[in-house]
Amino acid sequence: MKYFFALGLCLVVPAIAQQDNPVTEQYELQKAINEAGTSKIDFIRALERHIRRFPKSGRMEEIERAIFKASTELNDDSRIVTYGEKLIARGSADLEVLDRVTRSLLTEETEDRARKALEYANRLEERLRANEKDEEAQKKAIQSDRDRAMFRRDMDRSLGRALFYKARATGILGDAAAAADLAQKSFNLFPTVESAREAARWLIAAKKEADALHYLADAFTLANARESEAVRSEIRTQMGVLYTQHHGSEKGLGDLILEAYDRNVRRAGERKEALRRLFPNYEVTEPMEFTLTGLDGQKLRMPSLKGKVVVLDFWATWCGPCRAQYPLYEEVKKRFSDRDDVVFLAVNTDEDRSVVAPFVKNQQWNKAIWFDDGLANLLQVNSIPTTVIFNRDGEISSRFNGFVPERFVDMLSERIREALGE
């Protein structure tokens, strides 16, 4: 699910119907898009030529938004700023636009660009914090424990980025102490290599080298395979030089790094536990370690079912074949009704959970329904109905998509017995 403050872009160029009259703007715009083909830069240039030809276009805002979107995909900072600021001036800039324009402004460290970046970063933070408190917006974004955890995680990440931008802009404008404070707040809210390095940068500028070393050590221990070797090497060199300046050699530097490692492992663990209090399945990678939420809000811990054969039926209210399959499942369940070592779980995959209870009531189905809570994604359930059977050891014993009506009852019964080892 994509939240309203997430930092990915989803702008698209609207489909434009070709007109019969070749002199209309509609026709020329469609022609320009068609001639650009699949090249993003040609697409941008075609739209820019169109703007020059039709400077009073009634579709100017959507064209500018399309250019902005394509520019972000090309990491074209100049155009990101140019077209992003046009959207901001129109009052139509969303959080994604504000974020990307602010970042692009800070790629050149001049005071004029820093002032603009600081203004936009302040707006970004204000709007994020308003969204954080907006109960109506949260109701739309949050329907499950998983949504709640992702909302919190993404909000912290987004606010951390806003504070990072404010830190860099403030430092460029000459206030190193305030910049260091903002960067440290960014790091504490959502620790990243980038925010740790920013804190170290302005702490050094504020003559607080000892504190800067701690943040460089944080950056070094957080830098993993996703960071380039050049970035890791740069952090290592800077840390070594600064440490030697204060201690005469690198003796003791290893202890500083180990302390940072332990500190960041602890931080990551605390963050994970905090998110798991909101959503028990956060970063859980084993299906039989999941916790599912029932239609009545009850929680089912899958580990409690270990030692039993577990049959998962993934379905949705909009799935016609799922309705046809339901009575066949009920027939299989009757065959194993006298066994306590076989468990059947009907796992609903509807994104909108509010439709499930009325559906179950209307269809007069068994109310023992569980929501997938991320399990379908983990098991890569790409079509429904899908049946997954786990054996007594918690391993997948069998899996099949769809069903053959005349054979389903016998096929499923046979596979359950195989999972039982009979």
C-alpha positions as CSV (number, residue, x, y, z in Angstrom):
1,M,0.0,0.0,0.0
2,K,1.3,3.4,-0.9
3,Y,0.8,6.1,1.7
4,F,0.1,9.8,1.0
5,F,3.5,10.8,2.4
6,A,5.6,8.1,0.7
7,L,8.4,9.4,-1.3
8,G,7.8,7.5,-4.6
9,L,6.3,9.4,-7.6
10,C,3.3,8.2,-9.5
11,L,2.6,10.9,-12.1
12,V,1.5,9.8,-15.5
13,V,0.9,11.4,-18.9
14,P,-2.9,11.2,-19.6
15,A,-4.1,9.4,-22.7
16,I,-5.0,12.1,-25.2
17,A,-7.6,11.4,-27.9
18,Q,-6.4,12.3,-31.4
19,Q,-8.7,14.9,-33.0
20,D,-9.6,15.0,-36.7
21,N,-8.4,18.5,-37.2
22,P,-4.6,18.4,-37.5
23,V,-4.2,22.0,-36.4
24,T,-5.6,21.5,-32.9
25,E,-3.4,21.4,-29.8
26,Q,-4.7,18.0,-28.9
27,Y,-3.6,16.6,-32.2
28,E,-0.1,18.2,-31.9
29,L,0.4,17.0,-28.4
30,Q,-0.5,13.4,-29.2
31,K,1.8,13.6,-32.3
32,A,4.7,14.9,-30.1
33,I,4.2,12.1,-27.6
34,N,4.0,9.5,-30.3
35,E,7.2,10.7,-32.1
36,A,9.1,10.7,-28.8
37,G,8.8,6.9,-28.6
38,T,10.1,5.3,-25.5
39,S,13.0,7.7,-24.9
40,K,12.4,9.8,-21.8
41,I,14.7,12.6,-22.9
42,D,13.0,12.8,-26.3
43,F,9.6,12.8,-24.5
44,I,10.7,15.7,-22.3
45,R,12.0,17.7,-25.3
46,A,8.8,17.0,-27.3
47,L,6.7,18.4,-24.4
48,E,9.0,21.4,-24.0
49,R,8.7,22.2,-27.7
50,H,4.9,21.9,-27.4
51,I,4.9,24.4,-24.5
52,R,6.9,26.9,-26.5
53,R,4.4,26.5,-29.4
54,F,1.3,26.6,-27.2
55,P,2.4,28.9,-24.2
56,K,-1.3,29.3,-23.2
57,S,-2.1,25.6,-23.3
58,G,-5.1,24.6,-21.2
59,R,-3.2,21.5,-20.3
60,M,-0.1,23.3,-19.1
61,E,-0.2,21.9,-15.5
62,E,-0.5,18.3,-16.5
63,I,2.2,18.7,-19.1
64,E,4.6,20.3,-16.6
65,R,3.8,17.5,-14.2
66,A,4.6,14.9,-16.8
67,I,7.9,16.6,-17.6
68,F,8.7,16.7,-13.8
69,K,7.9,13.0,-13.5
70,A,10.2,12.1,-16.5
71,S,12.9,14.3,-15.1
72,T,12.9,12.5,-11.8
73,E,13.4,9.2,-13.6
74,L,16.4,10.7,-15.3
75,N,17.7,12.5,-12.2
76,D,17.8,15.7,-14.1
77,D,18.1,18.1,-11.2
78,S,17.8,21.2,-13.3
79,R,14.5,20.3,-14.8
80,I,13.3,18.9,-11.5
81,V,13.7,22.3,-9.9
82,T,12.4,24.2,-12.9
83,Y,9.1,22.2,-13.3
84,G,8.7,21.3,-9.7
85,E,8.8,25.0,-8.7
86,K,6.1,25.7,-11.4
87,L,3.9,23.1,-9.7
88,I,4.7,24.6,-6.2
89,A,3.8,28.1,-7.5
90,R,0.5,26.8,-8.8
91,G,-0.3,25.4,-5.4
92,S,-0.6,21.9,-6.9
93,A,2.6,20.4,-5.5
94,D,2.2,17.2,-3.5
95,L,4.7,16.0,-0.9
96,E,6.6,14.0,-3.5
97,V,7.2,17.2,-5.5
98,L,8.3,19.2,-2.5
99,D,10.7,16.5,-1.4
100,R,12.4,16.0,-4.8
101,V,12.6,19.7,-5.5
102,T,14.2,20.4,-2.1
103,R,16.8,17.6,-2.6
104,S,17.6,18.8,-6.1
105,L,18.1,22.4,-5.0
106,L,20.7,21.2,-2.5
107,T,22.9,19.5,-5.1
108,E,24.4,22.9,-5.7
109,E,25.4,24.5,-2.4
110,T,24.7,28.2,-3.0
111,E,23.0,30.5,-0.6
112,D,20.1,31.3,-3.0
113,R,19.3,27.7,-3.6
114,A,19.8,26.9,0.2
115,R,17.2,29.6,1.1
116,K,14.7,28.1,-1.3
117,A,15.5,24.6,-0.1
118,L,15.0,25.6,3.5
119,E,11.6,27.2,2.7
120,Y,10.4,24.0,0.9
121,A,11.8,21.7,3.6
122,N,9.9,23.7,6.3
123,R,6.7,23.3,4.2
124,L,7.4,19.6,3.8
125,E,7.9,19.1,7.5
126,E,4.7,21.1,8.3
127,R,2.6,19.1,5.9
128,L,4.0,15.8,7.1
129,R,3.3,16.7,10.8
130,A,-0.2,17.8,9.8
131,N,-0.8,14.5,8.0
132,E,0.5,12.7,11.1
133,K,-2.2,14.3,13.2
134,D,-5.0,14.0,10.6
135,E,-7.3,11.3,11.9
136,E,-9.4,11.3,8.7
137,A,-6.4,10.8,6.5
138,Q,-5.2,8.0,8.8
139,K,-8.5,6.3,8.5
140,K,-8.1,6.2,4.7
141,A,-4.5,5.0,4.9
142,I,-4.8,2.5,7.8
143,Q,-7.0,-0.5,7.6
144,S,-4.8,-3.1,9.3
145,D,-2.0,-3.5,11.8
146,R,0.4,-3.8,8.8
147,D,-0.8,-0.4,7.5
148,R,-0.3,1.1,10.9
149,A,3.3,-0.1,11.1
150,M,4.1,1.0,7.6
151,F,2.5,4.4,8.2
152,R,4.7,4.9,11.3
153,R,7.8,3.7,9.5
154,D,7.3,5.8,6.4
155,M,6.3,8.9,8.4
156,D,9.5,8.6,10.4
157,R,11.5,8.2,7.2
158,S,9.8,11.2,5.5
159,L,10.2,13.5,8.5
160,G,13.9,12.4,8.8
161,R,14.4,13.5,5.2
162,A,12.8,16.8,5.8
163,L,15.0,17.4,8.8
164,F,18.0,16.4,6.8
165,Y,17.2,18.9,4.1
166,K,16.8,21.6,6.7
167,A,20.1,20.7,8.2
168,R,22.0,21.0,4.9
169,A,20.3,24.2,3.9
170,T,20.9,25.7,7.4
171,G,24.6,24.8,7.3
172,I,25.1,26.2,3.9
173,L,23.6,29.5,5.1
174,G,26.2,29.6,7.8
175,D,24.7,28.2,11.0
176,A,26.8,25.1,11.7
177,A,25.5,24.5,15.2
178,A,21.9,24.6,14.2
179,A,22.6,22.4,11.2
180,A,24.3,19.9,13.4
181,D,21.3,19.8,15.8
182,L,18.9,19.3,12.9
183,A,21.0,16.5,11.4
184,Q,21.2,14.7,14.7
185,K,17.5,14.9,15.1
186,S,17.1,13.5,11.6
187,F,19.5,10.6,12.5
188,N,17.7,9.9,15.7
189,L,14.3,9.8,14.0
190,F,15.4,7.5,11.2
191,P,19.1,6.5,11.2
192,T,20.7,6.5,7.8
193,V,24.3,6.8,6.5
194,E,23.4,10.1,4.9
195,S,22.0,11.7,8.1
196,A,25.0,10.4,10.1
197,R,27.5,11.9,7.7
198,E,25.5,15.2,7.7
199,A,25.6,15.4,11.5
200,A,29.4,14.7,11.4
201,R,29.9,17.4,8.7
202,W,28.3,20.2,10.7
203,L,29.7,19.1,14.0
204,I,33.1,19.4,12.6
205,A,32.2,22.8,11.3
206,A,31.0,23.7,14.8
207,K,34.4,22.5,16.2
208,K,32.9,19.5,17.9
209,E,35.1,16.9,16.4
210,A,34.7,14.3,19.2
211,D,31.0,14.2,18.6
212,A,31.5,14.1,14.9
213,L,33.6,10.9,15.2
214,H,30.7,9.1,16.8
215,Y,28.5,9.9,13.9
216,L,31.2,8.9,11.4
217,A,31.5,5.6,13.2
218,D,27.7,5.3,12.9
219,A,27.8,6.0,9.2
220,F,30.6,3.5,8.7
221,T,28.8,0.7,10.6
222,L,25.5,1.4,8.8
223,A,27.1,1.4,5.4
224,N,26.3,-2.0,3.9
225,A,26.2,-3.7,0.6
226,R,23.8,-1.0,-0.7
227,E,26.5,1.6,-0.4
228,S,29.2,1.8,-2.9
229,E,32.8,0.8,-2.0
230,A,33.8,4.4,-2.8
231,V,31.4,5.7,-0.1
232,R,32.5,3.3,2.5
233,S,36.2,4.0,1.7
234,E,35.5,7.8,1.9
235,I,33.9,7.4,5.4
236,R,36.7,5.2,6.6
237,T,39.4,7.7,5.4
238,Q,37.6,10.7,6.9
239,M,37.2,8.9,10.2
240,G,40.8,7.8,10.3
241,V,42.1,11.3,9.6
242,L,39.9,12.9,12.2
243,Y,40.7,10.3,14.9
244,T,44.4,10.6,14.3
245,Q,44.3,14.3,14.6
246,H,42.8,14.0,18.1
247,H,44.6,10.9,19.3
248,G,47.9,10.9,17.5
249,S,47.2,7.5,15.8
250,E,44.4,5.2,15.0
251,K,44.9,3.2,18.2
252,G,41.4,2.8,19.8
253,L,39.5,3.5,16.6
254,G,38.4,-0.1,16.4
255,D,36.8,0.2,19.8
256,L,34.9,3.3,18.6
257,I,33.6,1.4,15.6
258,L,32.6,-1.6,17.7
259,E,30.7,0.7,20.1
260,A,28.9,2.2,17.1
261,Y,28.1,-1.2,15.7
262,D,26.6,-2.3,19.0
263,R,24.7,1.0,19.3
264,N,23.2,0.7,15.9
265,V,22.3,-3.0,16.3
266,R,20.5,-2.0,19.5
267,R,18.7,0.9,17.8
268,A,17.6,-1.4,14.9
269,G,16.3,-3.9,17.4
270,E,14.4,-1.3,19.3
271,R,12.8,0.1,16.2
272,K,11.9,-3.4,15.0
273,E,10.3,-4.2,18.3
274,A,8.4,-0.9,18.3
275,L,7.0,-1.7,14.8
276,R,6.2,-5.3,15.8
277,R,4.0,-3.9,18.7
278,L,2.0,-2.3,15.9
279,F,2.3,-5.2,13.4
280,P,3.6,-8.5,14.8
281,N,4.7,-9.7,11.3
282,Y,7.1,-6.8,10.6
283,E,10.2,-8.3,8.9
284,V,9.0,-11.8,9.7
285,T,10.3,-14.1,6.9
286,E,9.0,-17.5,8.0
287,P,5.3,-18.2,7.2
288,M,4.8,-20.3,10.3
289,E,6.1,-17.5,12.5
290,F,3.2,-15.2,11.3
291,T,0.4,-13.8,13.4
292,L,-3.0,-13.5,11.6
293,T,-5.9,-11.3,12.5
294,G,-9.4,-12.7,12.5
295,L,-12.6,-11.2,11.3
296,D,-13.5,-10.5,14.9
297,G,-10.1,-9.0,15.7
298,Q,-8.8,-12.2,17.4
299,K,-5.1,-13.0,16.9
300,L,-3.8,-16.3,15.8
301,R,-0.1,-17.1,16.2
302,M,1.0,-19.5,13.6
303,P,3.7,-21.0,15.8
304,S,0.9,-22.4,18.0
305,L,0.0,-24.7,15.1
306,K,3.4,-26.3,14.7
307,G,3.2,-30.1,14.8
308,K,-0.1,-29.9,12.8
309,V,-0.9,-29.9,9.1
310,V,-2.1,-26.5,8.2
311,V,-4.2,-25.9,5.1
312,L,-4.3,-22.2,3.9
313,D,-7.1,-21.2,1.5
314,F,-6.3,-17.8,0.0
315,W,-9.5,-16.1,-1.3
316,A,-11.2,-12.7,-1.9
317,T,-14.8,-11.5,-2.0
318,W,-14.5,-10.4,-5.6
319,C,-13.2,-13.9,-6.7
320,G,-15.9,-15.9,-8.5
321,P,-14.0,-19.2,-8.4
322,C,-13.5,-18.7,-4.7
323,R,-17.3,-18.8,-4.2
324,A,-17.5,-22.0,-6.2
325,Q,-14.7,-23.6,-4.3
326,Y,-16.1,-22.8,-0.8
327,P,-18.6,-25.7,-0.5
328,L,-15.9,-28.1,-1.7
329,Y,-13.6,-26.9,1.1
330,E,-16.3,-27.4,3.6
331,E,-16.7,-31.0,2.3
332,V,-13.0,-31.6,2.8
333,K,-13.1,-30.1,6.3
334,K,-15.9,-32.6,7.2
335,R,-13.6,-35.5,6.2
336,F,-11.0,-34.4,8.8
337,S,-13.4,-33.0,11.4
338,D,-12.4,-35.7,13.9
339,R,-8.8,-34.8,13.7
340,D,-7.1,-32.1,15.8
341,D,-3.8,-32.3,13.9
342,V,-5.3,-30.8,10.7
343,V,-6.2,-27.1,10.7
344,F,-8.0,-25.2,7.9
345,L,-7.5,-21.5,7.6
346,A,-9.6,-19.4,5.2
347,V,-7.2,-16.4,4.5
348,N,-8.8,-13.4,3.0
349,T,-6.7,-11.1,0.7
350,D,-9.1,-8.2,0.1
351,E,-7.3,-4.8,0.4
352,D,-10.5,-3.2,1.8
353,R,-11.3,-5.3,4.8
354,S,-14.6,-3.5,5.5
355,V,-16.3,-5.5,2.7
356,V,-15.5,-8.9,4.1
357,A,-17.9,-9.2,7.1
358,P,-21.0,-8.1,5.0
359,F,-19.9,-10.6,2.3
360,V,-19.6,-13.5,4.8
361,K,-22.9,-12.6,6.3
362,N,-24.7,-12.4,3.0
363,Q,-23.2,-15.6,1.7
364,Q,-23.8,-17.4,5.0
365,W,-20.2,-18.6,5.2
366,N,-18.3,-19.8,8.2
367,K,-17.1,-16.7,10.1
368,A,-13.8,-18.3,10.9
369,I,-12.0,-15.9,8.5
370,W,-8.4,-14.6,8.8
371,F,-6.8,-11.7,7.0
372,D,-3.5,-12.4,5.3
373,D,-1.5,-9.7,7.1
374,G,1.3,-9.9,4.6
375,L,1.4,-13.7,4.4
376,A,0.1,-13.8,0.8
377,N,2.9,-11.5,-0.3
378,L,5.5,-13.6,1.6
379,L,4.2,-16.8,-0.1
380,Q,4.0,-15.0,-3.5
381,V,0.3,-15.7,-3.9
382,N,-0.2,-14.1,-7.3
383,S,-3.6,-15.6,-8.1
384,I,-6.6,-16.8,-6.2
385,P,-7.9,-19.2,-5.2
386,T,-4.6,-20.6,-4.1
387,T,-4.2,-23.5,-1.6
388,V,-1.0,-24.0,0.4
389,I,-0.4,-27.0,2.7
390,F,2.2,-27.0,5.5
391,N,3.3,-30.3,7.0
392,R,3.9,-31.0,10.7
393,D,7.4,-29.5,10.4
394,G,6.1,-26.2,9.2
395,E,7.3,-26.8,5.7
396,I,5.3,-26.4,2.5
397,S,4.1,-29.8,1.5
398,S,1.9,-28.9,-1.4
399,R,0.6,-26.0,-3.3
400,F,-1.8,-25.5,-6.2
401,N,-3.5,-22.5,-7.9
402,G,-7.1,-22.7,-8.8
403,F,-9.0,-26.0,-8.7
404,V,-10.7,-28.7,-10.8
405,P,-14.2,-28.8,-9.4
406,E,-14.9,-32.5,-10.0
407,R,-11.5,-33.6,-8.5
408,F,-10.8,-30.9,-5.9
409,V,-12.2,-32.7,-2.8
410,D,-10.3,-35.9,-3.5
411,M,-7.1,-34.1,-4.6
412,L,-7.0,-31.9,-1.4
413,S,-7.8,-34.8,0.8
414,E,-5.0,-36.8,-0.7
415,R,-2.5,-34.1,-0.3
416,I,-3.5,-33.5,3.3
417,R,-2.9,-37.2,4.0
418,E,0.5,-37.0,2.3
419,A,1.4,-34.0,4.6
420,L,0.3,-36.1,7.5
421,G,2.7,-38.9,6.4
422,E,-0.1,-41.4,5.9
